[in-house]
C-alpha cells in the first residue's frame, strides 16, 4: 500500500507518541509495545502501597511466582514472603511514589530490565505528622508473561537520600492513570492485534472519538484495530505533557500529547503528533482504571519521517 493511502486512513486515529519520536530507531519503534507493557506493570507496582484497600491480589498479579524483592526492609523470596511483608505495613501510613525517570533495556532472551529514579514520600512513619522524603533507585527485571504484560522477577530498591518536607503530595491518580495509558498503548501497538484484552480497560458506555468518527461499541473497536491500526507493521508512542484532574467520584480527566512513529509494511517511516483528552473511571479493586472517552486534536499531521 502506498504511504499516502496509509496517511489518509490512519491519520488522526493512531495518534499517540513523544517529542523524541522522530529520533527513535527502528528497533525502538518495533519494541515500543513491550516498553509500554513494562511501564504499565511498573506503575502498577505502586498501587497497593498507595491504596491498600484495592487488595493485595493486584500486587501479586504483576509478580512472577519466584520473584525476589530487596529493599531496606530486607529480601523477600517468592510471592508468599512478599505478601507477608506488605501485610505488616501500617494501615495508617500514606505513601506516594513520584517517578522521575525510567529507562528500559531489552535482553536477547526476551527479558527486560527497567532502571528508574523516584521520589518517595511517607506520612505516618515519623512523629507529629512529619513527611519523610527519600530519593530511591529501582532496578527491575521482568520476564515474559502469558500475555503482553511482563512479570516482575527481581526488584532491587536502593535509597539515595533521606530528608523531611513540609507537605505530602499524593501520587496515586497519576500512577494509576499512567498505567492505564501505557497498557492501552501496549495493546494497540502489539503486532498480534488481539482486541480482547482491551475490553478490560473500556467502560460500559465508552466513546473513542477518532477522526473517522466515534466508536461506541466493542465491534467498532475491533474493526478499527483490524483496519486502520493494522496498516502499519510497527509503531510506538511517546507521552508528554501528561496531566490529571480529579473530577470526583473516582472519575478523572487526562490530557497528554503523543508523538507517534510508525513503519509501513513497505518500510516507509512516518511520524505524527496529537493531543489527547481522556475521561477515565476507576475501581481501586480492578487491575486497571477504565476509559470512558477519548478525544483527539491533531498537532502535527502524519508525514514521512524526515520531512
C-alpha positions as CSV (number, residue, x, y, z in Angstrom):
1,X,0.0,0.0,0.0
2,X,1.2,3.5,-0.8
3,X,2.4,5.6,2.1
4,X,-0.1,8.4,1.1
5,X,-3.0,5.9,1.4
6,X,-1.9,4.9,4.9
7,X,-1.5,8.6,5.9
8,X,-5.1,9.2,4.9
9,X,-6.5,6.1,6.5
10,X,-4.8,6.1,9.9
11,X,-4.4,9.9,10.0
12,X,-5.6,11.1,13.4
13,X,-6.8,7.7,14.7
14,X,-3.5,6.2,15.6
15,X,-2.5,9.3,17.5
16,X,-0.2,8.7,20.4
17,X,3.7,9.3,20.9
18,X,6.6,11.5,22.3
19,X,8.6,14.7,21.2
20,X,11.5,12.4,20.5
21,X,9.5,10.0,18.2
22,X,11.3,11.4,15.1
23,X,14.6,10.3,16.6
24,X,13.6,6.7,17.6
25,X,15.5,3.9,16.0
26,X,13.7,1.2,14.0
27,X,14.4,-1.2,16.9
28,X,12.9,1.2,19.4
29,X,9.8,1.5,17.3
30,X,9.4,-2.2,17.0
31,X,10.0,-2.7,20.7
32,X,7.7,0.1,21.7
33,X,4.7,-2.0,22.7
34,X,7.0,-4.1,25.0
35,X,8.2,-0.9,26.7
36,X,4.7,0.3,27.2
37,X,3.7,-3.0,28.7
38,X,6.6,-2.9,31.1
39,X,5.7,0.6,32.2
40,X,2.1,-0.4,32.7
41,X,3.3,-3.1,35.2
42,X,5.9,-0.8,36.8
43,X,3.3,1.9,37.6
44,X,1.0,-0.9,39.0
45,X,3.8,-1.8,41.4
46,X,2.9,1.3,43.5
47,X,-0.9,0.8,43.6
48,X,-1.0,-1.4,46.7
49,X,1.3,0.9,48.7
50,X,-0.7,3.9,47.8
51,X,-4.2,2.4,48.0
52,X,-4.0,-0.9,50.0
53,X,-7.8,-1.1,50.1
54,X,-7.5,-2.3,46.5
55,X,-6.3,-5.6,47.8
56,X,-3.0,-7.4,47.6
57,X,-4.2,-9.6,44.7
58,X,-3.4,-6.9,42.2
59,X,0.1,-6.6,43.6
60,X,0.7,-10.3,43.3
61,X,-0.7,-10.3,39.8
62,X,2.4,-8.4,38.4
63,X,5.0,-10.7,40.1
64,X,6.5,-14.0,38.9
65,X,6.0,-16.9,41.4
66,X,9.7,-16.9,42.3
67,X,10.2,-13.1,42.5
68,X,13.0,-11.7,44.6
69,X,12.4,-8.3,46.2
70,X,15.2,-6.5,48.0
71,X,14.9,-3.2,49.8
72,X,15.7,-1.6,53.2
73,X,13.2,-4.0,54.7
74,X,15.3,-7.0,53.7
75,X,14.8,-9.6,51.0
76,X,11.5,-11.4,50.2
77,X,11.8,-14.6,48.1
78,X,8.6,-15.6,46.3
79,X,5.1,-14.2,46.4
80,X,4.2,-15.6,49.8
81,X,7.1,-13.9,51.6
82,X,6.3,-10.6,49.8
83,X,2.6,-10.9,50.8
84,X,3.6,-11.4,54.4
85,X,5.9,-8.4,54.3
86,X,3.4,-5.9,52.9
87,X,0.7,-7.2,55.2
88,X,2.8,-5.8,58.1
89,X,2.8,-2.2,56.7
90,X,0.8,0.1,59.0
91,X,-2.6,0.9,57.5
92,X,-2.3,4.5,58.8
93,X,0.7,5.3,56.6
94,X,0.3,7.4,53.5
95,X,2.7,6.6,50.7
96,X,3.4,8.4,47.4
97,X,5.9,7.5,44.6
98,X,6.7,10.2,42.2
99,X,8.5,8.7,39.2
100,X,11.2,10.9,37.8
101,X,12.8,8.8,35.1
102,X,12.7,5.3,33.7
103,X,14.8,3.5,31.1
104,X,14.3,0.1,29.7
105,X,16.8,-2.3,28.1
106,X,16.0,-5.4,26.2
107,X,17.8,-8.7,26.7
108,X,18.3,-11.3,23.9
109,X,16.2,-13.8,25.9
110,X,13.1,-11.5,25.8
111,X,13.6,-10.3,29.3
112,X,13.6,-6.6,30.2
113,X,15.5,-4.5,32.8
114,X,13.9,-1.2,33.9
115,X,16.1,1.3,35.8
116,X,14.1,4.1,37.5
117,X,14.5,7.1,39.8
118,X,11.7,8.1,42.1
119,X,10.9,10.5,44.9
120,X,9.2,8.6,47.7
121,X,7.1,10.3,50.4
122,X,5.6,8.9,53.6
123,X,3.4,10.4,56.2
124,X,2.9,8.3,59.3
125,X,6.3,6.8,59.8
126,X,7.7,9.9,61.6
127,X,6.1,11.5,64.7
128,X,3.8,14.6,64.6
129,X,2.7,14.1,61.0
130,X,6.1,14.9,59.6
131,X,6.6,13.9,56.0
132,X,9.6,11.8,55.1
133,X,11.0,12.1,51.6
134,X,13.7,9.9,50.0
135,X,15.3,9.5,46.6
136,X,15.1,5.9,45.6
137,X,16.7,3.9,42.7
138,X,14.8,1.0,41.3
139,X,16.3,-1.9,39.2
140,X,13.5,-4.1,38.0
141,X,14.0,-7.3,36.0
142,X,11.0,-8.6,34.0
143,X,10.2,-11.8,32.2
144,X,7.6,-12.5,29.6
145,X,4.1,-13.3,30.9
146,X,1.2,-15.2,29.4
147,X,0.0,-12.1,27.5
148,X,1.5,-8.8,26.5
149,X,2.2,-7.8,30.2
150,X,5.6,-9.0,31.5
151,X,6.1,-10.1,35.1
152,X,8.4,-8.6,37.7
153,X,11.0,-11.3,38.6
154,X,13.6,-9.2,40.5
155,X,13.1,-5.9,42.2
156,X,16.0,-4.0,43.9
157,X,15.3,-0.8,45.7
158,X,18.2,1.4,46.9
159,X,17.9,4.6,49.0
160,X,20.0,7.5,47.8
161,X,18.8,10.3,50.2
162,X,16.5,10.9,53.2
163,X,15.0,14.1,54.4
164,X,11.7,15.7,55.5
165,X,9.5,18.1,53.6
166,X,6.5,20.3,54.5
167,X,3.7,18.6,52.7
168,X,2.7,15.2,51.4
169,X,1.7,15.0,47.7
170,X,-0.4,12.1,46.7
171,X,0.7,10.2,43.5
172,X,-2.0,7.6,43.3
173,X,-4.1,9.1,40.5
174,X,-1.1,9.8,38.2
175,X,0.4,6.4,38.7
176,X,-2.9,4.6,38.3
177,X,-3.7,6.5,35.1
178,X,-0.3,6.3,33.6
179,X,-0.5,2.6,34.0
180,X,-3.8,2.7,32.1
181,X,-2.4,4.7,29.2
182,X,0.7,2.6,28.9
183,X,-1.4,-0.6,28.8
184,X,-3.7,0.9,26.1
185,X,-0.7,1.7,24.0
186,X,0.9,-1.7,24.5
187,X,-2.3,-3.4,23.3
188,X,-2.9,-1.2,20.2
189,X,0.7,-1.4,19.2
190,X,1.1,-5.1,19.8
191,X,1.6,-6.7,16.3
192,X,-0.8,-9.6,17.3
193,X,-3.7,-7.1,17.1
194,X,-5.7,-9.0,19.7
195,X,-8.7,-6.8,20.7
196,X,-10.0,-9.0,23.5
197,X,-7.8,-7.7,26.4
198,X,-8.9,-4.1,25.6
199,X,-12.4,-4.9,27.0
200,X,-10.8,-4.9,30.5
201,X,-10.0,-1.2,30.2
202,X,-13.1,0.2,28.4
203,X,-16.0,1.5,30.5
204,X,-19.5,0.2,29.6
205,X,-20.5,3.3,27.7
206,X,-17.2,4.3,26.2
207,X,-16.7,6.6,23.2
208,X,-13.5,6.8,21.2
209,X,-13.8,10.0,19.1
210,X,-11.3,9.5,16.3
211,X,-11.0,11.5,13.1
212,X,-13.0,8.9,11.1
213,X,-15.9,9.1,13.6
214,X,-16.9,7.9,17.0
215,X,-16.5,4.3,18.2
216,X,-19.0,3.4,20.9
217,X,-19.1,-0.4,20.9
218,X,-16.5,-3.2,21.0
219,X,-17.3,-4.3,17.5
220,X,-16.4,-0.9,16.3
221,X,-13.2,-1.0,18.2
222,X,-12.3,-4.4,16.7
223,X,-12.9,-3.1,13.2
224,X,-10.7,-0.1,13.9
225,X,-7.9,-2.3,15.3
226,X,-8.1,-4.7,12.4
227,X,-8.3,-1.9,9.8
228,X,-6.6,1.5,10.3
229,X,-4.5,0.5,13.2
230,X,-3.2,-2.6,11.4
231,X,-2.0,-0.7,8.3
232,X,1.5,-0.2,9.9
233,X,3.9,-3.0,10.5
234,X,5.1,-1.4,13.8
235,X,4.5,1.7,15.7
236,X,5.0,3.4,19.1
237,X,4.0,6.4,21.0
238,X,5.9,8.8,23.3
239,X,3.9,10.5,26.0
240,X,4.5,14.1,27.1
241,X,2.6,16.9,28.9
242,X,0.7,14.4,31.0
243,X,-1.8,15.9,33.4
244,X,-4.6,14.5,35.6
245,X,-7.6,16.3,37.0
246,X,-9.7,14.6,39.8
247,X,-13.3,15.1,38.9
248,X,-14.6,13.4,42.0
249,X,-16.4,10.0,42.5
250,X,-13.3,8.2,41.0
251,X,-13.7,10.0,37.7
252,X,-10.6,11.7,36.1
253,X,-9.7,13.8,33.2
254,X,-6.4,13.2,31.5
255,X,-4.6,15.4,28.9
256,X,-1.4,14.4,27.2
257,X,0.5,14.8,23.9
258,X,1.5,11.8,21.9
259,X,4.4,11.7,19.4
260,X,3.8,8.8,17.1
261,X,6.3,6.9,15.0
262,X,5.4,4.1,12.7
263,X,6.8,1.8,9.9
264,X,4.6,0.8,7.0
265,X,4.8,-2.8,5.5
266,X,6.9,-1.4,2.7
267,X,9.4,0.2,5.1
268,X,8.2,3.9,5.0
269,X,8.7,5.6,8.3
270,X,6.0,8.0,9.4
271,X,5.6,10.4,12.3
272,X,2.7,12.5,13.8
273,X,1.7,14.3,16.9
274,X,-1.6,14.7,18.6
275,X,-3.2,15.9,21.8
276,X,-5.5,13.5,23.7
277,X,-8.2,14.3,26.3
278,X,-9.5,11.3,28.1
279,X,-12.1,10.7,30.7
280,X,-11.4,7.6,32.9
281,X,-13.2,5.9,35.7
282,X,-11.5,4.0,38.5
283,X,-12.4,1.0,40.7
284,X,-9.5,0.5,43.1
285,X,-10.1,-3.3,43.2
286,X,-9.7,-3.8,39.4
287,X,-6.4,-4.3,37.7
288,X,-6.7,-1.1,35.7
289,X,-8.8,2.0,35.5
290,X,-11.2,2.2,32.5
291,X,-11.5,4.6,29.6
292,X,-14.8,6.4,29.3
293,X,-14.0,8.7,26.4
294,X,-11.1,9.7,24.1
295,X,-11.0,13.0,22.1
296,X,-8.1,13.8,19.7
297,X,-6.7,17.1,18.4
298,X,-4.1,17.0,15.6
299,X,-0.9,19.0,16.4
300,X,1.2,17.7,13.6
301,X,-0.3,15.6,10.8
302,X,1.1,12.3,9.6
303,X,4.1,12.7,7.3
304,X,7.1,10.7,6.2
305,X,9.9,10.9,8.9
306,X,12.5,13.5,8.0
307,X,10.1,15.8,6.1
